[in-house]
Every structure is written in structure tokens, then in C-alpha cells.
């Protein structure tokens, strides 16, 4: 299983971090060994930022068959240093425990998702708010990448990213037609 991640798919999130909005989809990879379940998040002394995302699992025809809540955790100071030097972000994005994936449910393109920190909603998003549809992301990626059945795609994060600190309670929720169909929780250390 490869873990593909689309960036800056939500224009408000790109603007929030002062990043340009790309004209076409851009991707990076996370290591499979960085994947963990919800449970406990190492905040690395407050340097880790949360990015809630909808994660899609690809089927035989490379179309999404399942979806899950995900956290793309980022060591922000490390990423800023690497970006300033024009270097790849792997150290900031693929560290141990940086790829949090919840339980898989049947894919629905109308899903919405949100993230609460200590009971306060800090992020809320949906696939329809993205600059590109899942199909467009997959088509662009498959033009150059050897994607295959079983691979997963992090679809990008909405606005509201921010730091996590020890003691924070993180709750990600998945919604269909306004009803919560899945909740995943983690405690920060």
C-alpha cells in the first residue's frame, strides 16, 4: 500500500499558510511505516500540527471504494526550514506516527469531516469544497505514478490547521447528510 497525499486542494487552507494555490494537483508520498491508528499522538513538544483529511482507498479501477478519517501530521518548524531551502518535506511529513488513519467505511462523495480539539471544532471540510474532484486527483496522479489497487489517497486539508500540545484531546468525525457516521479519537502526549 502506498500513501499518496494531495496538497493545497482547499484554497482557504493554502491561503491560511501563505502558500500559492497550484494550478494543477500536487502530491507527495508518506511511508507505509508511518501509518498508525487513532489513539495517541506524539506532539514532539508542540511542533506537530494537525491536518484532518478524508482518506480514500482505491479499488480495482483505481476509483475510491472506501473512505476513512485521517490526520496528516506535520512537524511545522521542520517543514518551514525544508521549504525555505527548497528541499523535500519527507522529514516533516513521514516521521513515525505521522499518518493516522481511522476505520474504513463505504465511499460516499458527499461525505463531510471535521476535527475538534478539546471539544472545539477547528476544521471542517468536504470533497465538494476542493479545487479538484477525487477523480481528477486520481487521473492526474495516474499520469505519472504507479498507483494500484489498495493504495490510499489523502485528499488535502481544509482551513484551520494548527499545533497540538500535550494534553489535547483530538476528535475527528465523519458525516453523511448531517449525521455523524464515524468518530475517531486520540490523546496528545
Secondary structure, DSSP 4 states (H G I P E B T S, - for coil): --EEEEES-SHHHHHHTTPPPPSS-EEEEE-GGGEE-SSEE--GGGTEEE-EEEEEEE-TTSSEEEEEEEEE-EEHHHHHHHHHTT---HHHHSSTT-EEE---EE--TT-EEEEEETTEEEEEEEGGGSSS-HHHHHHHHHTTS---TT-EEEEEE-S--EE--TT-EEEEEEEETTEEEEEEEEEE-
